[in-house]
Structures are given as C-alpha cells and as structure tokens.
Amino acid sequence: MAKRNQKSKRAKRNKKGGEKNERSPVKKADLKQRPQSQGKKTVTEKRAQPPAKRRPPDKKAEGPRGAAVWVKKTAQFLREARVELKKVKWPTRKELFASTAVVIILVLIVAFYLGLVDFGLIKIIKAIVG
C-alpha cells in the first residue's frame, strides 16, 4: 500500500511540474537537417550555439542618479549600524579595567619569554660560529 501512495505522489508532482522521472523523447524527425533553402536551424544546431553575452551597464551613464543611490545606501548603512550598536552589551568601567590589566600582563609575560628564547638562541649561534 505504501508503494502505491509513493507512486501516486510522484504522479501528482509530475503533473504539477515538480519532479521529472523521464526525459522528453526527441523525435528523429527533429534531428534531421532541413534544407538550406528554408533557412531554419535544426534542434541540434540551436543547442550548439553559446548564449548571447550581455554588456555591463555603463557607469558613466548613471550620472547624478548614481550619486543619489550611493548617498541613500550610506545613510541606510549608518542607521542600521546605529541600531546594532544599541543592542551591544557594553562592559562596565570595572570590567574594562580588569580585562585591560589581564591583556597587559599577558603581553609582558609573552614578551619576557620570547626575549629569553631570543637571548638563548643568540648565545648558542655565537658559540657554534665563533
């Protein structure tokens, strides 16, 4: 029973233009070349042609209207940025000082470590070369 329901659903989809299980058959008569005197192209010739290329619009043709669009987009961006900045949870003064102190301390520790490593490598290289 389940298989019948699936088949009927597929048939309904095919009628609506959804899922297509079969390719539309091409008639042999369509593939035959027509005489040159008619001037019409065959089905295979039509498929062989590349699509026509579009030219991009000229930017010079925009003129003052293009500038107005740019100003509108900029104003819209600034309004949206302002709305988003209102949603941000800004740190308190205490949190700001605490996180700044942590960053400064970690930077000093890493700088001291890299200085020691550099000093040690310089001594090792001088001993090998010198």
C-alpha positions in Angstrom: 0.0 0.0 0.0 2.9 2.4 0.8 4.4 1.9 -2.6 1.1 2.8 -4.3 0.9 6.0 -2.3 4.5 6.9 -3.3 3.7 6.3 -6.9 0.6 8.4 -6.8 2.5 11.2 -5.1 5.2 11.1 -7.8 2.5 11.2 -10.5 0.9 14.3 -8.9 4.3 16.0 -8.7 4.9 15.2 -12.4 1.6 16.8 -13.3 2.4 19.9 -11.3 5.8 20.2 -13.0 7.9 19.2 -10.0 10.0 16.1 -10.1 10.5 14.6 -13.6 11.5 11.0 -13.9 11.6 10.7 -17.6 13.3 12.8 -20.3 11.1 14.1 -23.0 11.8 12.0 -26.1 13.4 13.7 -29.1 11.8 12.7 -32.4 14.1 11.5 -35.1 12.4 14.0 -37.5 13.5 16.9 -35.3 17.2 15.8 -35.5 17.2 15.6 -39.3 18.8 18.6 -41.1 16.4 20.7 -43.0 17.4 22.0 -46.5 19.4 25.2 -46.5 16.8 27.0 -48.6 14.4 27.1 -45.7 16.9 29.0 -43.5 15.8 27.4 -40.3 18.2 25.7 -37.9 17.7 22.2 -36.6 17.3 21.3 -32.9 21.0 20.2 -32.6 22.2 23.4 -34.2 20.2 25.5 -31.8 21.7 23.7 -28.8 25.3 24.2 -30.2 25.1 28.0 -30.1 26.5 29.7 -27.0 24.2 32.1 -25.1 24.3 35.7 -26.1 26.6 37.8 -23.9 25.3 40.8 -22.0 27.1 44.1 -21.9 27.6 45.5 -18.4 25.8 48.9 -17.9 27.9 52.0 -18.5 28.9 53.6 -15.2 29.2 57.0 -16.9 25.5 56.8 -17.9 24.5 56.8 -14.2 25.2 60.5 -13.7 23.7 62.2 -10.7 21.2 59.5 -10.0 24.1 57.1 -9.2 25.4 59.5 -6.6 21.9 59.7 -5.0 21.7 56.0 -4.7 25.2 55.9 -3.1 24.1 58.5 -0.5 20.9 56.6 0.3 22.8 53.3 0.7 25.3 55.0 3.0 22.6 56.6 5.1 20.8 53.3 5.4 24.0 51.6 6.5 24.7 54.1 9.2 21.1 53.8 10.5 21.4 50.0 10.7 24.8 50.3 12.3 23.4 52.6 15.0 20.5 50.1 15.7 23.0 47.2 16.0 25.3 49.2 18.4 22.4 49.8 20.7 22.0 46.0 21.0 25.6 45.6 22.2 26.2 44.9 25.9 29.0 47.3 26.7 31.4 46.5 29.6 31.3 48.5 32.8 34.2 50.6 33.8 35.4 47.9 36.3 35.2 45.1 33.7 37.1 47.3 31.2 40.0 48.0 33.6 40.1 44.3 34.6 40.3 43.0 31.1 42.8 45.6 30.1 45.1 44.7 33.0 44.9 41.0 32.0 45.9 41.8 28.4 48.8 44.0 29.5 50.1 41.3 32.0 49.9 38.5 29.3 51.7 40.7 26.8 54.5 41.3 29.2 54.8 37.6 30.1 54.9 36.6 26.4 57.5 39.4 25.6 59.7 38.2 28.5 59.5 34.6 27.3 60.3 35.5 23.7 63.2 37.7 24.9 64.7 34.8 26.9 64.4 32.4 23.9 66.0 35.0 21.6 68.8 35.6 24.0 69.4 31.9 24.4 69.5 31.3 20.6 71.9 34.2 20.1 74.3 32.6 22.7 74.0 29.2 21.0 74.7 30.6 17.5 77.7 32.6 18.7 79.1 29.5 20.4 78.7 27.5 17.1 80.0 30.1 14.8 82.6 31.9 17.0 
